[in-house]
């Protein structure tokens, strides 16, 4: 997996910090509550970066044209705060309504579109849910491929 430090993840709050890694008990509580299993590579990611905004966050969905650029502006965090808008608890609830129980969000863009795991297959592919058109676009075949595809588009920054 890509070195997470390369993504330059930070927080928008006045005193930059990221949430501490989630405990095993918290991960198990989330998995029990939603009857799902977090992918191993995602748990590894959360242990290195639990939430935050990547500086290196632009991506082009798989099979898209080079000008179809999207950005992940926020990685979701896993904390005990179930109502937090940038937290997994609330976002999983929302995605179950929008896409279904197979969708595990892990990030979103500035327009409220979610980037998520499709848990129906292993390894789970990564999709972008575009809420304006209620469509789901394949972004990458794996989480690792997604992280590897992230870059900085100089025209967007």
N, C-alpha and C positions, 0 to 999 in steps of 0.2 A: 504494500500500500504506500502511496505517496507520503512523504514526510509532511505531517499536518502543519508544521511550522511554516512551510512554504506558502500556505494560504493566508498567512498574516491575519489571523482571526483576532478581533478585538471587540470591545463593547462600546456602545454609543453613550453610555452613562458618563457623568462627569469624572468619576474615578474609574478608569478602565480596569475591568476585571471580568473574569469568566466564572461561571458557577463551578463549584468543586465537582469532581467526578461523582456520578451517582453511586450509591451503595448497592451491593448485590441485593439487599433486601428491597430497596426501592425499585430496582429493575424487575424483581420477581413480583412485586405488588402490581406494577403496571401490566406485566404479562398476564397475571391472573385476572386482573380487572377487565382486560380487553380480549382474553382468550387468544393470545398471540405470542410468538417468540420473536424477540429482537434478533436480527441477524448478527452473527458473531462479529463481523467486521464493523458493524455499527456500534456495538458495545465497546469495541476497541477504540473507535473514534470518540465516543462519549467520554471515555476515560482519559483521552488526551485533550479534548475540547468539548465542553458541555455548554453549547450555545455560543452565541457571538456572531459577529459580522465579518465575513472574509473580505480582505482587500482583493485577493485573487478569487473572483467568483463568477466570471463570465463563462458561458457555455453555449454551444450550438447543439441542438437535439440531433440524435442519430438520423441519418438520411435527410437532413435539412440542407438548405443552401447556406453558404457562408455569411449571408447577410441576415439570417434568422437568429439573432443573438439575444440571449436571455441572461439574467444575472440572478444568482442566489444572494440575497441581501442579508439573510438571517438564517443561521442554523438554530433549530429548536433545542431547548434545554430540557433536561429531565430533573425536576426538583419535586419536593413534596407539595408545592403550590399548584393545586389542581386547576385553578381559574386563570393562571397567568397566560396572557395572550400569546407569548412567544414560547410557551411550554408545550411539551408533548401531550399532556392530559387533555387540555382543551382542544388542541389541534386534531388529535385523533378523533375526538367526538365530532368535530366539524367535518372531517374527511369521511367519516362513516355515513354521514348524511349526503355529502356531495358525490362520493365515488363508491363506497361500500366498505365492508369490514376487512377486505383484503388490502386496503391502502394504509400504509404506515408513513405518515409525513415525517420529514426530517429537516425541511427548510422551506423558505418561501422568498419570493421576490418582493420588490417594493410595491407592486400592484395587488398583492394578496394571493397570487397564484402559488400553489404548493408544489414542491418537488417531493416525490414519495417513492417508497419501495412498493412493488406489487408482490405481495406475499403468496400469491397463488402458485408460483414456480420457484425452484431453487437452482442456482442462486437467483435471488429476486432482482428483476430488472428495475431500472429507475425511470420514472415517468414524471412529466410536468402536467399538472391539472390547470388548464386555462379556464378560469371561472366565467369570463365574459361569453365564451362560446360553449362552455360546458364540454370541452374536449380534453382528451388525454393523449399526450404525445410522448413517444418513446425517446428518452434522452440517452441512455446508455444501457448496456447489457448487464453491468454489475456496478456496485457501489465503488469498487476500486477503479473501474474504467471511468466512472463519473468524476471522481476526485482527480484522476490523471488528466481529464479533459479540461479542467478549470484553468482559465487564463485571464489576463487583463487586456481588454480591448481598449487601445489608447483613445479611440474616438468616443467611448462612453465615459471616460474618466476625466 
